[in-house]
């Protein structure tokens, strides 16, 4: 699936609201950016942890989707986030998600989120369950 096709699917959903922009998308790695807007922040005009978690979850889910057969779908069943640093309003963070495990029933992805100056903001490890698509 191309980046433009993925972004077309995501635009009307939460990833579109977050402003996620895909840079690279393959079955092994997904890279994207997200501009830190005021509505994605907490007090002090720094990115809200939930915004970073949703960003990372999206990248791991995209990676899983890129590994699925047409008769399968996925959902996140576990996610662990370690917050390391922050990013201020007006900056852009970059997320890179790589596969730890791509199995028949589960996939595990780790996403690092970095600030514009390359500082680590968060590390997220998530497990995606592979399910039969409805009607398959």
N, C-alpha and C positions, 0 to 999 in steps of 0.2 A: 504494500500500500504506500502511496506517495505521501510526502509531507503535506502537500496541498489537500489531498483527499482526507487525511487524518484531521487537519485543522478545520476542514469543512464540517466533519462530523462533530468536532468538539466545540465549535463556536457558539451554538445555542445552549450549551450546557455549562456547568460550573467552570471547567477549564477556560471557556471563552470569557466568562465573567471575570476570572482572575487575570486574563490577558496573557495567558501562556502562549509563547511563540516557539514552535519546534525549529531546531537547528539541524538535528540529525536524528534519524529513526531507522534502526535496523533490529533484527532479532537478537542481537548481542548487546546493543547500547542505544540509549535514547538521551539526547541532549536538548535542552530548551532554556529559554530565558523568561523572566517575569519582571516587569517594571514594578517597583514598590510605590504604589499610589497611597494617598491618605486613607482611602477606604479599606486598605489591606493592613493598616497599622494599628498599633495600640497606643496608649499614652506615651508621650515622648517622641512621637513620630518615627518609631522604629517598627519594622515588620512584625506583625502578630504571628505567634508560633503556629496557630491554626492555618494561616496562609501558607507557611512553609510546608506544613504537613500535607495540605491538599495539593500543593505543587508537586511534591515528591511522590505522593500516591498516584497522581495522574501519570507521571513518567513511568513508574513501574507497571502500571496497568497497560499503558501503550506498549511497552516492551513485551508483556505477556500476550496481548492481542496479536502482535506481529509474529508470534510463535504458534498461534492456534490454527487448527483446521476450521473450515467453514461451519462445521456442525458443532462447534464448541463456543463457550463464552467463559467469562471469568468474573470473579469478585474478590476483593481483598478480605482475608480472614484474620490477618494479624499484621500489626505495624508497630515498630519501636522507633522512637525518635530521640536523638540526643541533640540538644540545643547547645551550640558551642559559642556562637557570636550573633551579631545582629546586622541589619542593613537599614539605612535611613531612607525615609521617604525621598523619592526622586531618583534613587539609584536603581540599578538592575542586578538581579541575582541570576546565576546560571546553575542549573541542575544537570548532573550527569548520573544516569541510572545504568547500572550494569548487572547482568545476570549472574547470580551465584549458583543457581540450580534451575534447569529447565526440564522438568519431568512431565510424565503423562497426566498426573493428577494435581500437582502443585508446581509453582514456580516461585523462586525467591530472588528478589532484587534488592540491591543496595544503591541508594541515591545520596550523593553528596551535593550540598547546596553551598555555593560560594558567593561572596560579595564581589563587587566590581574590582576591588584590589586583590582578589584571590584568597581572602581570608575565609576560613571554613565557618559557615553559619549553622549548618545542621547535617547530621548523618541519619538517614532513615533506612531501616531494613524492613521489608514487607514480604508477606507470603500471599500469593494469589492462588486461589482454588480454581481448578479447571473443571468446568461443568458442561454437561450436554446442553446445547442450545434448545430453547423451547421449540417443540414441534419437530425436533430432529429424531 
